[in-house]
Amino acid sequence: FVLNILFIILAFVISASIARLIIPRILLISLRKKLFDMPSERKVHKRAIPRLGGVSFFPTILLSSCGVFALRILMGYDVPALRAVYLLPECMFLVCGMTLLYLTGIADDLVGVRYRQKFVIQIICASFFPLAGLWINNFYGLFGLYALPAWIGMPFTVLLVVFVTNAINLIDGIDGLASGLSSVALLVFLFMQKELWTYSMLAFATFGVLVPFFYYNVFGSAERARKIFMGDTGSLTLGYVLSFLAIKYSQYNPDVTPYTEGAFVIAFSTLIVPAFDVIRVVMVRVRSGKSPFEPDKNHIHHKFLAMGFTPRKAMITILLISCAFSAVNILLVPVVDNTVMLLADIAVWVGLNLWFDRGRDKKQK
């Protein structure tokens, strides 16, 4: 147990160290080549900011995770054969999907990619998980459903991966929000790891790359050219990794882990804020007769800014809301029915948004 914890910490340290070295270089290249995210009416920032911070995510995560995993095996801590049967195809297909999304994100950040093309690529990448045997096969009593047949679970998994990936992408509207929400989810997955040490290593390696990025994104000075955004490259990578970990945690596989009550609700409660926000925004757009893909200023962070919050205070408040949802769900899921829990989450979310709307309307009068 102690050595596994040390391996996880080592993955974090390597990730954080590499990202700390790479991000200033990315800033320098972005400035020299004028690769900026330009301000606009819809965006919060008022200066041209480099947006290639996410370029550091995938190679750093891959290097630290694979390096520490190889070291773990060389030191004699082999993965049990039964677990390796599941682990290897899952991790190989994860790398395949991350590579494809990484290239797509770079192309989008540099020259732009049409949302239809991105959508098709996301579906292809999401399909890698069921192909590796990783899919939602149990609802743990949610809406009275337990074991799911493959013909339902596999397409549902693909839709869920695309949904989560886009939710992280769309919530990336103010400094530190997407990386902060992702960090909250990654830390929850770390502590709920169910002795899946390799997946915990991936979670902490991903968290490691976010720490120096968060510093440059939130505390970096735009005037001194020390501020950077993650861009689509980063948000697509984060969304894909988070969906992978959430599905792995919620999948019931007696060969690997014991049955965990309410695993599906617990896993995705870490992503409630970005998930519920994108559902609400899309519903508002459709009701208004707009395209669901048309950008607007109706996300939760826009509401906080309209209420008079500074971007940093808005970010901290939303992170606290995310932590509260996760903590309450994890504590109550053993004693509260999963369906009741989900309906309560929806009711609380709707109530909060109505309260935020009233605050925004009062401020604008």
Secondary structure, 3 states (H helix, E strand, C coil): CHHHHHHHHHHHHHHHHHHHHHHHHHHHHHHHHCCEECCCCCCCCCCCEECCHHHHHHHHHHHHHHHHHHHHHHCCCCCCHHHHHHHHHHHHHHHHHHHHHHHHHHHHHHCCCCHHHHHHHHHHHHHHHHHCCCCCCECCCHHHCCECCHHHHHHHHHHHHHHHHHHHHHHCCCCCHHHHHHHHHHHHHHHCCCCCHHHHHHHHHHHHHHHHHHHHHHHCCCCCCCCCCCHHHHHHHHHHHHHHHHHHHHCCCCCCCCCCCCHHHHHHHCCHHHHHHHHHHHHHHHHCCCCCCCCCCCCHHHHHHHCCCCHHHHHHHHHHHHHHHHHHHHHHCCCCCHHHHHHHHHHHHHHHHHHHHHHHHHHHC
